[in-house]
């Protein structure tokens, strides 16, 4: 190698460029404009410095240099190259050293003695070449670590997003097991903390490149593997050698044998105790390193938070369902000679409860107390108030069966219960007593509610003149009373203001009103009470056209007739023809 081979070397970047056939002077007058004055000459007493030998320069390069002649014989090996490629010896062929080569001018990477190296070939003059070899193990390791951390962060972000959606414990548990495969394991088993002495588990596993398969089962609390039971106490088992055997014995590791598998168990943190345990397993060729265990723990923390939220939501939903069931209107009890029909639609459908109520209670003398009313407010507060009112009626009807006096007792009880909270109610309360001819005698008292309607056997609709004051406002309210006789097949209809005050129509702001209700009921004298109540609800909802509305409640009482049973709803079968009619048809 001559000085021309390294004339263009830049000690700053450790590269030696390919020699050029022509070289322009760096400070050429054609290249850069200069002042007219010439550069000052060197001082006569300053001797020019001796140029360093190029071997001295390349010894400090970051890269190692291997120079070969035209026949591929190694002519020079720098100290860095000697350390990286100890097999390369000057005077021997480079190919005999067994070092991978790459095409001219390109960079290639290979692993040598446990180190990651890159090699780049640059041609020199006289058909010679120079190989630049660099140790990139540290930079590749940092890049791999960065990529791995990005992959872990992306996995946890996706897991957190997907686990934030399901609020049902079963769906959340299945999602946890499914997300763990295949990033964390080939088989993942989630075991929830026992409830009622039984523990539910979910398992996910993957075969080939198919989507994970998820199944579930139930185990008795005392049948759980020892590692699972230990982890449920909040302690992560340290002896992992026997985890696989326990999981195999439990039948949780399809496709994995104990001798060739690795497993880990981590608890899922909850509020006071672990909400469950996650078991992950895969083949021993991918042993769980410390970084993998940390990733599993981070995933378990997110899974525990999701499951805790889902279980808390389930518990609250159970409490809400129980309370809602206790606040829903109770269907009237069966009574002799009475056919009941009810319809109920709360203003807030999601709550299923509201401020309208109805019901009935049997009396010892064979009569039946019935009522329908509406309390002030909407939603949960109104539903709680209706529950209090219904409980008062349940207790008071055993002391007093006369409608007027019973309504006054109810007023006193509400005044004591509300204690100036501004709560009040409207109500129609009556007593139905069956008659021998199949009819009913209705004695009703009114407390500020809409007057009932009576559907006569002729098809006409009558309004019952029943008035009165609100209940729960003043100590001695004025209560209206009236007695109505129903013949067999006639119906009395009680309804809340959610029916008559429903706003709809062409412009959406017109009230349904009593007149439209009467028109809709006219001619429905043969309709059974359940169908009649359903019809009132349906025409009201059609008028609303899916708009906002108040609570809707309907209670229909139909005189069932001497047999005590209502007539059939279908009338498509004609009555049996008389003997004369049959003879006429025969003659024809």
Buried (B, 14 or more C-beta within 10 A) or exposed (E): BEEEBBEEBEEEEBBBEEBEEEEEEEEEEEEEEEEEEEEEEEEEEEEEEEEEEBEEBBEEBEBBBBBBBEEBBBEBBBBBBBEBBEEBBEEEEBEEBEBEBBEEEEEEEEEBEEBBBBBBBBEBEEEBBBBBBBBBBEEBEEEEEEEEEEEBEEBBEEBBEBBEEBBBBBEBBBBBBBBBBBBBBBBBBBBBBBEEEEBBBBBBBBEEEEEBEBEBBEBEBEEBBEBBBBBBEEEBBEEBEBBBBBBBEBEBBEEBEBEEBBBBBBBBBBEEEBBBBBBBBBEBEEEBEEEBBEBBBBBBBBBBBBBBBBBBBBEEEEEBEEBBEEBBBBEBBEBEBBBBBBBBBBBBEEBBBBBBBBBBBBBEEEBBBBBBBBBBBBBBBBBBBBBBBBEBBEEBBEEBBEBBBBBBBBBBBBBEBBEEEEBBBBBBBBBBBBBEEBBBBBBBBBBBBBBBBBBBBEEEBBEBEBBBBBBBBEEEBEBBBBEBEBBBBBBBBBBBBBBBBBBBBEEEEEBBBBEBBBEBBEEBBBBBBBBBBBBBBEBBBEBBEEEEBBBBBBBBBBBBBBEBEBBEEEEEEEEEEEEEEEEEEEEE
